[in-house]
Amino acid sequence: MSFKLSEAVGPAGKVYAVDVEQHKLDRLREIAKERAVTNITAIKGAYDDPGLAPGTIDAAIILDTYHE
C-alpha cells in the first residue's frame, strides 16, 4: 500500500509507513531504494504508539491490525 500511496501523493507528498516488525520496514526500505522512491519514510512503531508526532499527518490508513 505504501507504494500506491506514494504515487497518489506525488513527489511533494510524504508517506509514513509504520510497522511493529523491523524486518518488514527493512524490506520496504530496500524496495523503495530499488525503485528510487524517496517520499516514503519507514517508522518502527510500538503496539500502543505509532511513533507519529501529533499533527504531522493529514490522513491514515490502518491495515491488518487486529492480530497485532
C-alpha positions in Angstrom: 0.0 0.0 0.0 2.9 2.4 0.7 3.9 2.5 -3.0 0.4 3.1 -4.2 0.1 6.0 -1.7 3.5 7.3 -2.7 2.2 7.6 -6.3 -1.1 9.2 -5.1 0.6 11.9 -3.0 3.3 12.6 -5.7 6.8 13.8 -5.2 5.8 16.8 -3.0 3.8 14.5 -0.6 5.0 12.2 2.2 4.0 8.6 3.2 4.8 7.4 6.7 4.8 3.6 6.7 4.6 2.4 10.3 5.0 -1.2 11.4 5.9 -3.0 14.7 8.1 -5.6 12.8 11.5 -4.3 11.9 12.1 -6.9 9.1 9.0 -5.5 7.2 10.4 -2.0 7.5 13.8 -3.1 6.3 12.3 -4.8 3.2 10.2 -1.7 2.5 13.3 0.4 2.5 15.1 -2.0 0.2 12.3 -1.9 -2.3 12.0 1.8 -2.1 15.7 2.2 -2.8 15.5 -0.2 -5.8 12.6 1.8 -7.2 14.2 5.1 -6.4 11.1 6.1 -4.3 12.0 8.9 -2.0 8.8 10.0 -0.4 8.3 7.0 1.9 9.6 7.1 5.4 9.6 3.8 7.4 8.9 4.1 11.1 9.2 1.5 13.8 6.1 1.8 15.9 5.1 0.2 19.2 1.9 -1.8 19.8 0.4 1.1 21.6 2.1 4.0 19.8 2.7 4.6 16.1 5.5 6.9 16.7 4.0 9.8 14.8 4.0 13.3 16.3 0.6 14.8 16.8 -0.5 17.0 13.9 2.0 15.5 11.4 -0.4 13.6 9.1 -3.4 14.5 7.1 -4.9 11.0 6.8 -4.2 7.5 8.0 -4.9 4.0 6.5 -4.8 1.2 9.1 -4.5 -2.3 7.7 -4.2 -5.8 9.4 -4.0 -4.5 12.9 -6.5 -6.8 14.7 -3.9 -9.6 15.2 -1.3 -7.1 16.5 
